[in-house]
Amino acid sequence: MTRWAVRRILDGCDVPAPEEPDVPDAPAMRVLILDIETRPNLAYVWGLWEQNVGLNQLVQQVQVICWVAKWLDEPGTTEFRSVHHDGHGAMVRRMWELLNEADAVLHFNGKRFDIPHLNREFLELGLNPPSPYKQIDLLAAVKRAFSFPSNKLAYVSKALGLGGKVQHEGFDMWLKCMAGDEKAWEQMRVYNERDVTLLEDLYHRLKPWIRSHPSFGAMNDRDDVCPGCGSENLKPQGHAFLNTGRYQRFRCEDCGRWSRSTKRSGKTNIVEVAA
């Protein structure tokens, strides 16, 4: 359905289509995909089981050692930065610059892991917060909408036929990287980049299921496009019924997402009083 047909439904009247659209067709939202890797805390401990580590036993705190980032649906924009290749300060500052450009950030458990770790690095380096951005956490989307035996990226991606994560030698790879082993760093780069590739593929599979997705319509000042992908290919299909009235419902023919108008096509003047 054309945007002008959608416009007529939303406004409840005929809207003549201009000879040339007066708004851009391409979505303006830039989404940054990111995945970080960290080194562990280093401490002196007395045992291997149920240890309470005091602050005076902590030798070295956790730190980001590398990251991969890519702009969603923009080929050739993948970046890998590390303490080994770029130095800690340059690596952190480059991530700050990318986040400062992003409208939204795509990650897996990033709200609890990647972003807090990066924020600590920014603070310790004396940087102010980057420009505010929305977050799209695919782990939260998987947990909310589905019941997989495991919610890990490795399992969900394989279950959906997207392939798995890169196999590696485990913690030994981290130890070798911290020791400056060039071969181990190359393995880390491949491992890190594969995670970002998986995130991009998984995002496109999950897109219609992601609740509270940043709105492409709001980003572009458009109220006649799919809020989840920016497509104009919306099909009116049924109505959403709220206590305040009836609202036209739409299904995106491109991404499959459901949305509704904010304008009532039917209304009621009497609603239930909360007890």
TITI-358260 format. One record per residue: residue in three letters; x, y, z of N, C-alpha, C, O in turn. Coordinates in steps of 0.001 Angstrom, whole numbers, padded with zeros to 6 digits, always signed. Layout:
N
ALAXYZXYZXYZXYZ
...
***
This chain:
275
MET+000844-001190+000000+000000+000000+000000+000881+001242+000000+001864+001310+000738
THR+000527+002238-000838+001326+003449-000916+001171+004273+000346+000202+004119+001089
ARG+002156+005169+000588+002098+006007+001786+000898+006944+001740+000387+007354+002782
TRP+000451+007281+000542-000701+008186+000452-002005+007450+000760-002947+008043+001285
ALA-002054+006172+000435-003218+005374+000829-003260+005233+002349-004321+005351+002961
VAL-002104+004980+002949-002036+004923+004412-002438+006252+005012-003154+006297+006012
ARG-001981+007335+004407-002298+008684+004875-003797+008918+004879-004328+009516+005815
ARG-004505+008441+003819-005958+008613+003748-006660+007858+004870-007631+008349+005446
ILE-006158+006647+005179-006760+005864+006256-006542+006545+007591-007463+006632+008404
LEU-005325+007031+007827-005016+007659+009105-005806+008940+009319-006264+009218+010428
ASP-005966+009725+008248-006655+011009+008384-008161+010903+008187-008904+011834+008499
GLY-008610+009752+007662-010039+009575+007462-010607+010419+006344-011804+010705+006318
CYS-009745+010819+005414-010224+011627+004286-009279+011442+003115-008217+010837+003255
ASP-009662+011956+001971-008814+011850+000788-007690+012875+000868-007914+014060+001119
VAL-006495+012389+000652-005327+013269+000611-004703+013132-000772-004199+012060-001105
PRO-004720+014172-001577-004155+014051-002928-002655+013799-002871-001937+014424-002091
ALA-002198+012884-003698-000768+012567-003740-000037+013599-004577-000444+013868-005708
PRO+001029+014181-004055+001803+015137-004859+002567+014409-005957+002754+013193-005908
GLU+002998+015174-006937+003733+014561-008037+005054+013965-007557+005481+012928-008064
GLU+005721+014620-006567+006973+014121-006029+006871+014084-004514+006361+015029-003911
PRO+007343+013015-003885+007316+012954-002428+008137+014087-001829+009193+014441-002353
ASP+007651+014652-000734+008352+015759-000099+009145+015301+001120+009625+016121+001903
VAL+009279+013969+001275+010066+013426+002384+010973+012330+001840+010636+011697+000839
PRO+012111+012096+002473+013006+011043+001989+012421+009670+002229+011713+009447+003211
ASP+012723+008742+001318+012219+007388+001467+013069+006554+002415+012540+005669+003089
ALA+014377+006813+002485+015281+005975+003260+015219+006314+004742+015214+007488+005109
PRO+015170+005292+005599+015198+005540+007036+016501+006223+007434+017570+005886+006927
ALA+016397+007202+008361+017569+007958+008766+018236+007385+010013+019341+007800+010364
MET+017583+006437+010688+018149+005917+011919+019424+005119+011656+019444+004245+010789
ARG+020481+005417+012400+021720+004652+012306+021845+003788+013550+021822+004280+014678
VAL+021976+002481+013314+022053+001517+014408+023452+000920+014432+023924+000381+013432
LEU+024104+001019+015573+025458+000487+015736+025387-000876+016420+024866-000994+017529
ILE+025914-001901+015755+026024-003232+016355+027368-003307+017069+028388-002920+016497
LEU+027391-003796+018299+028668-003878+019001+028751-005127+019867+027745-005672+020320
ASP+029982-005554+020077+030273-006676+020973+031666-006448+021553+032619-006211+020812
ILE+031781-006519+022866+033069-006291+023516+033574-007586+024135+032806-008516+024384
GLU+034881-007630+024380+035496-008705+025151+036310-008061+026274+036909-007001+026092
THR+036323-008709+027422+037023-008163+028586+038039-009165+029128+037942-010368+028886
ARG+039007-008644+029858+039887-009515+030628+039262-009658+032013+038508-008778+032428
PRO+039551-010740+032744+038933-010952+034056+039619-010141+035149+040725-009634+034963
ASN+038941-010027+036294+039595-009502+037480+040728-010449+037871+040612-011662+037700
LEU+041805-009906+038388+042933-010709+038860+043074-010493+040358+043180-009357+040821
ALA+043076-011589+041117+043109-011472+042582+043878-012626+043204+044031-013684+042594
TYR+044363-012412+044429+044945-013481+045228+043815-014166+045992+043039-013507+046685
VAL+043725-015487+045863+042669-016233+046557+043280-017423+047287+044352-017908+046925
TRP+042575-017888+048329+043062-018988+049163+042522-020337+048726+043052-021379+049115
GLY+041474-020321+047924+040869-021579+047497+040166-021419+046164+040229-020364+045534
LEU+039478-022511+045733+038807-022513+044436+037289-022547+044548+036609-022496+043523
TRP+036741-022631+045733+035306-022830+045885+034714-021827+046866+035183-021711+047998
GLU+033670-021093+046430+032919-020165+047264+033843-019211+048017+033803-019124+049245
GLN+034666-018502+047265+035604-017559+047855+035009-016153+047925+034394-015690+046964
ASN+035187-015486+049042+034858-014075+049166+036160-013295+049050+037012-013355+049936
VAL+036304-012561+047951+037549-011867+047661+037478-010444+048194+036621-009663+047782
GLY+038377-010109+049110+038434-008761+049659+039084-007799+048677+039816-008215+047780
LEU+038812-006504+048853+039384-005507+047959+040905-005484+048035+041577-005175+047051
ASN+041454-005819+049227+042915-005832+049340+043537-007057+048685+044761-007168+048613
GLN+042687-007994+048197+043187-009151+047449+043143-008907+045936+043738-009657+045162
LEU+042429-007846+045524+042280-007542+044099+043553-006895+043577+043993-005860+044077
VAL+044138-007527+042557+045381-007038+041967+045107-006172+040738+045746-005138+040547
GLN+044172-006592+039920+043870-005898+038671+042391-006067+038359+041872-007183+038372
GLN+041713-004954+038077+040275-005040+037816+039990-005409+036368+040856-005315+035499
VAL+038750-005832+036132+038286-006159+034790+038472-004968+033868+038378-003819+034301
GLN+038737-005240+032595+038946-004166+031626+038560-004656+030234+038768-005822+029899
VAL+037997-003762+029429+037718-004081+028028+039051-004223+027300+039911-003346+027389
ILE+039218-005340+026575+040470-005545+025837+040277-005431+024328+041246-005225+023597
CYS+039041-005562+023852+038799-005387+022419+037313-005273+022159+036489-005599+023014
TRP+036985-004808+020976+035586-004753+020552+035498-004791+019031+036450-004472+018319
VAL+034324-005191+018563+033980-005097+017138+032675-004330+017046+031753-004560+017828
ALA+032599-003415+016086+031384-002643+015853+031125-002561+014352+032050-002604+013541
LYS+029852-002444+014007+029458-002323+012594+028137-001574+012531+027272-001756+013387
TRP+027986-000744+011529+026714-000067+011319+025746-001027+010623+026081-001634+009605
LEU+024557-001152+011181+023542-002069+010663+023241-001791+009195+022967-000657+008802
ASP+023299-002874+008380+022967-002819+006952+023862-001857+006165+023469-001349+005115
GLU+025056-001616+006680+026027-000794+005955+027288-001625+005740+028158-001655+006610
PRO+027403-002308+004582+028570-003153+004318+029877-002362+004361+029920-001179+004023
GLY+030930-003039+004780+032245-002419+004792+032510-001493+005952+033478-000733+005923
THR+031659-001535+006994+031838-000621+008130+032312-001340+009392+032344-000739+010465
THR+032681-002619+009279+033126-003376+010452+034474-002858+010950+035410-002678+010172
GLU+034556-002620+012268+035801-002174+012891+036170-003107+014036+035308-003523+014810
PHE+037444-003430+014138+037988-004166+015277+039061-003309+015919+039996-002871+015250
ARG+038929-003071+017208+039937-002322+017948+040292-003115+019217+039450-003800+019799
SER+041570-002999+019627+042026-003740+020803+043120-002976+021531+043747-002077+020970
VAL+043341-003344+022785+044436-002752+023549+045769-003147+022941+046741-002398+023037
HIS+045824-004310+022320+047058-004818+021740+047447-004058+020476+048618-003733+020277
HIS+046474-003778+019631+046764-003148+018347+046684-001626+018389+047392-000953+017642
ASP+045836-001077+019248+045567+000360+019223+045946+001086+020505+046043+002313+020516
GLY+046161+000339+021590+046343+000975+022882+045000+001181+023555+043985+001362+022883
HIS+044988+001153+024889+043724+001217+025623+042984+002531+025387+041788+002517+025099
GLY+043668+003656+025503+043004+004946+025367+042395+005160+023988+041252+005606+023880
ALA+043142+004848+022937+042636+005032+021574+041455+004107+021305+040497+004500+020639
MET+041518+002874+021820+040426+001918+021632+039141+002443+022278+038072+002399+021669
VAL+039250+002939+023512+038072+003427+024233+037517+004681+023571+036304+004810+023405
ARG+038386+005595+023197+037923+006841+022568+037221+006580+021237+036245+007255+020908
ARG+037707+005614+020477+037049+005309+019204+035647+004767+019431+034730+005105+018682
MET+035461+003935+020447+034112+003449+020748+033218+004599+021179+032049+004647+020797
TRP+033746+005521+021964+032964+006698+022378+032497+007473+021151+031346+007908+021095
GLU+033377+007650+020168+033021+008375+018949+031890+007684+018195+030973+008345+017706
LEU+031953+006353+018099+030907+005620+017389+029572+005726+018121+028538+005964+017496
LEU+029589+005550+019445+028352+005662+020215+027784+007073+020123+026567+007257+020143
ASN+028649+008055+020025+028214+009443+019933+027484+009718+018626+026702+010665+018542
GLU+027733+008890+017594+027062+009036+016296+025777+008222+016210+024944+008481+015341
ALA+025602+007246+017093+024523+006262+016948+023180+006800+017427+023097+007495+018439
ASP+022132+006465+016682+020759+006697+017152+020316+005555+018057+019559+005753+019008
ALA+020803+004350+017742+020461+003174+018535+021645+002215+018515+022467+002239+017599
VAL+021718+001371+019542+022793+000398+019669+022181-000989+019775+021250-001210+020549
LEU+022710-001923+018990+022232-003307+018946+023266-004212+019590+024444-004171+019235
HIS+022819-005042+020551+023747-005915+021258+023013-007128+021814+021806-007277+021620
PHE+023742-007986+022501+023171-009177+023122+023601-009163+024584+024766-009401+024900
ASN+022651-008882+025472+022920-008686+026904+023743-007433+027148+024410-007309+028176
GLY+023697-006519+026216+024496-005309+026339+024046-004369+027433+024860-003619+027971
LYS+022764-004391+027777+022296-003505+028851+022945-003847+030184+023157-002970+031022
ARG+023258-005123+030379+023853-005552+031640+025360-005754+031543+026042-005761+032567
PHE+025900-005921+030320+027321-006225+030194+028075-005164+029394+028836-004387+029970
ASP+027874-005121+028082+028696-004267+027223+028626-002789+027607+029661-002151+027801
ILE+027429-002251+027717+027287-000818+027950+027811-000396+029328+028535+000597+029400
PRO+027486-001099+030429+028078-000701+031716+029606-000768+031730+030256+000100+032314
HIS+030186-001789+031092+031647-001865+031021+032211-000684+030238+033201-000081+030651
LEU+031593-000356+029121+032073+000768+028322+031919+002091+029071+032798+002951+029015
ASN+030797+002245+029770+030601+003473+030549+031680+003633+031616+032145+004746+031859
ARG+032079+002542+032252+033155+002612+033246+034452+003067+032598+035182+003889+033151
GLU+034735+002518+031408+035948+002900+030701+035921+004390+030336+036934+005078+030456
PHE+034759+004883+029891+034636+006305+029557+034896+007169+030787+035634+008152+030722
LEU+034286+006795+031903+034430+007562+033141+035877+007597+033603+036391+008652+033975
GLU+036529+006451+033580+037913+006381+034043+038866+007154+033132+039938+007581+033562
LEU+038465+007332+031867+039300+008067+030928+038968+009567+030933+039579+010354+030209
GLY+037990+009940+031763+037630+011345+031872+036703+011838+030780+036614+013041+030537
LEU+036013+010921+030119+035094+011291+029043+033699+011529+029594+033275+010857+030534
ASN+032991+012477+029016+031587+012681+029334+030744+011632+028621+031250+010959+027722
PRO+029470+011468+028993+028624+010500+028284+028493+010857+026809+028413+012035+026463
PRO+028472+009846+025932+028210+010124+024518+026774+010581+024329+025972+010530+025261
SER+026455+011022+023136+025088+011436+022819+024114+010304+023152+024406+009147+022851
PRO+022950+010608+023773+021996+009545+024145+021563+008712+022943+021401+009227+021836
TYR+021382+007430+023181+020978+006501+022134+020001+005491+022707+019986+005247+023913
LYS+019192+004910+021850+018298+003827+022234+019080+002516+022230+020098+002391+021549
GLN+018594+001546+022993+019251+000240+023032+018285-000855+022571+017123-000894+022974
ILE+018804-001744+021714+018056-002911+021250+018816-004132+021746+019830-004514+021161
ASP+018337-004738+022810+019010-005879+023430+018322-007163+022966+017197-007453+023371
LEU+019004-007924+022118+018382-009125+021561+018190-010217+022599+017283-011037+022457
LEU+019023-010254+023647+018801-011237+024707+017472-010970+025397+016719-011905+025671
ALA+017176-009714+025681+015897-009360+026304+014738-009732+025391+013703-010199+025867
ALA+014899-009530+024075+013838-009877+023115+013599-011380+023087+012453-011825+023035
VAL+014670-012162+023121+014547-013627+023106+013865-014112+024389+012974-014959+024334
LYS+014272-013587+025526+013677-014005+026795+012204-013649+026884+011408-014412+027431
ARG+011837-012482+026345+010463-012008+026481+009491-012787+025592+008362-013063+025998
ALA+009926-013137+024387+008978-013667+023401+009017-015178+023223+008063-015753+022698
PHE+010105-015846+023649+010252-017257+023307+010671-018091+024517+011001-017570+025583
SER+010643-019411+024304+011078-020343+025346+012031-021363+024725+011658-022511+024481
PHE+013258-020931+024476+014293-021833+023989+014894-022600+025175+014849-022108+026302
PRO+015449-023786+024946+016140-024493+026032+017282-023662+026614+017585-023761+027803
SER+017908-022848+025776+018952-021936+026220+018780-020622+025481+018458-020605+024293
ASN+018995-019521+026189+018889-018202+025563+020226-017666+025077+020312-016515+024651
LYS+021268-018483+025136+022580-018031+024704+022591-017778+023199+021881-018433+022436
LEU+023415-016811+022791+023521-016478+021370+023915-017688+020540+023391-017887+019444
ALA+024840-018504+021056+025298-019682+020316+024143-020633+020032+024044-021181+018934
TYR+023266-020833+021019+022162-021792+020838+021071-021216+019939+020637-021869+018990
VAL+020627-019993+020236+019511-019404+019492+019866-019246+018014+019041-019533+017147
SER+021076-018798+017721+021466-018602+016332+021503-019922+015559+021093-019976+014399
LYS+021993-020981+016201+022016-022279+015532+020608-022827+015373+020292-023415+014338
ALA+019751-022646+016381+018372-023130+016299+017609-022474+015153+016694-023076+014592
LEU+017977-021253+014807+017304-020532+013723+018021-020689+012389+017681-020022+011411
GLY+019018-021578+012353+019706-021863+011111+020669-020783+010668+020979-020683+009481
LEU+021152-019968+011604+022051-018876+011259+023522-019249+011432+024405-018424+011199
GLY+023779-020472+011834+025155-020863+012112+025502-020550+013552+024730-019898+014255
GLY+026646-021006+013986+027025-020813+015376+028173-019845+015532+028644-019240+014569
LYS+028614-019713+016774+029760-018887+017082+031057-019595+016666+031060-020802+016426
VAL+032136-018847+016582+033442-019414+016258+033951-020233+017437+033951-019765+018575
GLN+034376-021440+017160+034954-022286+018204+036391-021845+018484+037134-021493+017568
HIS+036772-021870+019770+038126-021485+020148+038580-022334+021328+037843-023208+021786
GLU+039781-022086+021819+040367-022922+022861+039957-022527+024267+040531-023019+025240
GLY+038971-021644+024389+038478-021294+025707+039327-020232+026391+039872-019339+025743
PHE+039429-020345+027720+040115-019311+028498+041580-019165+028109+042176-018104+028299
ASP+042151-020215+027571+043551-020118+027134+043737-019038+026075+044798-018417+026009
MET+042723-018805+025246+042837-017750+024236+042959-016390+024914+043740-015546+024473
TRP+042196-016170+025980+042289-014909+026729+043676-014774+027371+044280-013703+027332
LEU+044170-015857+027956+045494-015812+028580+046574-015463+027562+047463-014659+027840
LYS+046492-016069+026389+047487-015811+025353+047374-014378+024823+048385-013736+024538
CYS+046152-013886+024695+045982-012501+024259+046580-011536+025275+047262-010581+024902
MET+046329-011781+026552+046873-010910+027588+048396-010970+027623+049052-010045+028102
ALA+048959-012080+027105+050413-012230+027034+050973-011680+025721+052185-011717+025510
GLY+050114-011171+024841+050565-010560+023598+050782-011507+022445+051497-011165+021503
ASP+050185-012698+022483+050354-013690+021434+049600-013242+020165+048380-013080+020191
GLU+050328-013046+019069+049719-012543+017837+048693-013509+017259+047641-013078+016786
LYS+048974-014786+017289+048044-015777+016749+046747-015795+017555+045656-015893+016994
ALA+046881-015699+018867+045689-015671+019719+044859-014422+019440+043630-014490+019442
TRP+045504-013292+019200+044768-012064+018892+044030-012173+017566+042936-011627+017420
GLU+044608-012864+016609+043909-013066+015347+042676-013950+015561+041627-013708+014965
GLN+042804-014966+016406+041652-015801+016735+040583-014984+017458+039390-015164+017210
MET+041003-014092+018346+040060-013238+019073+039321-012321+018105+038114-012119+018236
ARG+040043-011764+017133+039402-010895+016146+038325-011644+015370+037212-011143+015211
VAL+038650-012840+014886+037696-013642+014123+036487-013992+014985+035346-013923+014528
TYR+036747-014367+016232+035676-014715+017181+034764-013513+017425+033540-013637+017386
ASN+035355-012371+017671+034614-011150+017968+033786-010695+016761+032624-010316+016906
GLU+034393-010736+015567+033682-010303+014360+032517-011232+014029+031477-010781+013547
ARG+032691-012528+014287+031611-013476+014014+030395-013184+014891+029258-013310+014435
ASP+030625-012797+016139+029510-012472+017022+028693-011307+016467+027464-011320+016539
VAL+029361-010314+015922+028650-009162+015362+027876-009559+014102+026766-009076+013881
THR+028450-010431+013282+027732-010941+012108+026469-011684+012530+025407-011508+011935
LEU+026595-012519+013565+025439-013245+014078+024370-012294+014601+023179-012511+014381
LEU+024794-011247+015290+023841-010288+015842+023035-009617+014732+021825-009431+014864
GLU+023707-009256+013641+022995-008612+012536+021987-009573+011901+020853-009185+011617
ASP+022393-010814+011680+021480-011808+011099+020317-012115+012048+019168-012224+011620
LEU+020628-012253+013330+019584-012563+014307+018596-011414+014443+017395-011634+014600
TYR+019097-010203+014383+018217-009031+014469+017158-009049+013371+015987-008775+013633
HIS+017561-009368+012151+016600-009367+011044+015555-010479+011213+014419-010336+010762
ARG+015936-011569+011853+014952-012633+012120+014003-012245+013246+012824-012595+013208
LEU+014496-011536+014230+013691-011204+015412+012931-009893+015279+012056-009602+016095
LYS+013245-009111+014280+012750-007734+014208+011247-007583+014484+010877-006732+015293
PRO+010362-008371+013847+008935-008165+014119+008507-008558+015523+007400-008222+015943
TRP+009367-009270+016263+009051-009723+017614+009589-008782+018693+009257-008940+019868
ILE+010407-007815+018312+011063-006960+019300+010092-005878+019768+009648-005044+018980
ARG+009775-005903+021044+008899-004890+021621+009718-003644+021961+010915-003725+022237
SER+009052-002501+021937+009687-001215+022262+010883-000933+021355+011875-000344+021783
HIS+010777-001359+020103+011833-001067+019140+011853+000442+018870+010792+001047+018716
PRO+013031+001054+018809+013074+002482+018459+012310+002742+017163+012430+001983+016201
SER+011535+003801+017145+010630+004059+016030+011328+004763+014867+011847+005869+015015
PHE+011330+004097+013701+011841+004730+012498+010953+005913+012116+011443+006916+011597
GLY+009665+005799+012366+008757+006898+012049+009077+008135+012857+009110+009243+012320
ALA+009316+007951+014160+009633+009094+015013+010969+009714+014622+011126+010934+014651
MET+011937+008863+014254+013257+009356+013865+013182+010220+012606+013963+011157+012442
ASN+012238+009898+011720+012125+010585+010438+010934+011536+010375+010624+012091+009321
ASP+010272+011718+011519+009081+012573+011564+008034+012102+010568+007442+012898+009839
ARG+007818+010788+010550+006845+010164+009652+005833+009380+010485+006212+008654+011404
ASP+004565+009524+010169+003550+008737+010870+002837+007784+009920+001744+007304+010219
ASP+003474+007504+008741+002848+006632+007760+003802+005525+007321+003686+004997+006216
VAL+004757+005175+008204+005707+004108+007902+005731+003119+009056+005270+003418+010157
CYS+006275+001937+008791+006417+000933+009838+007378+001451+010911+008493+001855+010582
PRO+006976+001449+012174+007872+001947+013219+009089+001061+013427+010092+001510+013982
GLY+009014-000203+012986+010109-001125+013227+011175-001165+012147+012322-001515+012425
CYS+010807-000802+010885+011804-000875+009810+011778+000321+008875+012663+000456+008030
GLY+010784+001193+009004+010711+002381+008152+010054+002156+006814+010010+003080+006002
SER+009534+000958+006543+008919+000666+005254+007575+001377+005101+006831+001555+006065
GLU+007288+001777+003861+005974+002345+003548+004966+001270+003178+003790+001568+002971
ASN+005410+000033+003093+004567-001059+002624+003706-001609+003768+003909-002730+004235
LEU+002750-000798+004203+001857-001165+005298+000503-001606+004762-000048-000987+003852
LYS-000026-002677+005331-001329-003185+004919-002309-003060+006082-002073-003641+007141
PRO-003409-002314+005910-004413-002246+006976-005050-003615+007186-005500-004254+006235
GLN-005081-004049+008423-005585-005395+008707-006211-005413+010098-005514-005565+011101
GLY-007515-005257+010148-008230-005311+011413-008055-004062+012254-007542-003043+011791
HIS-008489-004162+013494-008425-003025+014406-007913-003466+015769-008056-004620+016173
ALA-007310-002506+016461-006929-002707+017858-008005-002053+018709-008405-000918+018448
PHE-008474-002768+019728-009557-002260+020563-009035-001950+021962-008585-002837+022687
LEU-009106-000683+022320-008727-000227+023645-009966+000294+024357-011020+000457+023742
ASN-009839+000552+025639-010984+001095+026378-011396+002461+025855-012542+002873+026035
THR-010474+003168+025208-010775+004507+024706-011336+004508+023297-011799+005544+022820
GLY-011305+003360+022615-011866+003328+021280-011210+002297+020376-010482+001416+020835
ARG-011481+002423+019091-010988+001494+018077-009933+002190+017222-010086+003351+016844
TYR-008868+001463+016928-007745+002036+016187-007388+001131+015015-007347-000092+015155
GLN-007132+001739+013857-006728+000966+012687-005420+000249+012952-004465+000842+013453
ARG-005381-001032+012611-004178-001842+012791-003532-002079+011433-004220-002204+010420
PHE-002180-002141+011422-001426-002346+010181-000425-003478+010359+000080-003722+011455
ARG-000148-004170+009239+000914-005164+009212+001913-004767+008139+001536-004490+007000
CYS+003189-004740+008505+004230-004389+007541+004473-005577+006620+004755-006683+007080
GLU+004363-005342+005334+004562-006401+004352+006039-006734+004136+006365-007726+003484
ASP+006936-005900+004688+008368-006146+004535+008966-006887+005728+009617-007917+005552
CYS+008750-006373+006944+009352-007021+008113+008370-007859+008914+008794-008645+009762
GLY+007061-007716+008673+006067-008521+009378+005612-007944+010706+004858-008598+011426
ARG+006041-006756+011047+005699-006155+012334+004270-005603+012316+003779-005135+011289
TRP+003621-005672+013478+002289-005107+013646+002392-003730+014292+003234-003500+015161
SER+001526-002820+013856+001464-001492+014451+000023-001004+014368-000826-001669+013774
ARG-000250+000132+014949-001600+000691+014889-001530+002206+014828-000529+002822+015193
SER-002608+002779+014362-002713+004233+014333-002903+004761+015751-003411+004054+016622
THR-002495+006000+015976-002763+006636+017275-004070+007439+017225-004500+008006+018229
LYS-004695+007478+016037-005956+008189+015899-007115+007203+015916-007087+006182+015228
ARG-008122+007515+016698-009263+006613+016809-010118+006631+015543-010396+007690+014979
SER-010530+005432+015106-011487+005342+014003-012889+005086+014544-013868+005128+013799
GLY-012975+004827+015808-014235+004682+016514-013954+005002+017961-012826+004803+018412
LYS-014923+005489+018711-014638+005870+020087-015812+005581+020999-016941+005341+020570
THR-015483+005616+022280-016518+005524+023305-016299+006650+024287-015157+006983+024602
ASN-017363+007235+024772-017268+008326+025710-017390+007869+027154-017316+008680+028078
ILE-017581+006549+027349-017720+006009+028699-016672+004935+028906-016623+003967+028146
VAL-015837+005086+029916-014819+004093+030235-014965+003703+031699-015556+004420+032505
GLU-014393+002519+032018-014495+002000+033379-013694+002852+034344-012603+003319+034018
VAL-014240+003050+035531-013540+003774+036579-012705+002783+037379-013210+001755+037831
ALA-011414+003101+037551-010550+002214+038335-010991+002182+039787-011347+003206+040372
ALA-010959+000949+040371-011394+000823+041769-010358+001446+042690-010534+001444+043908
***
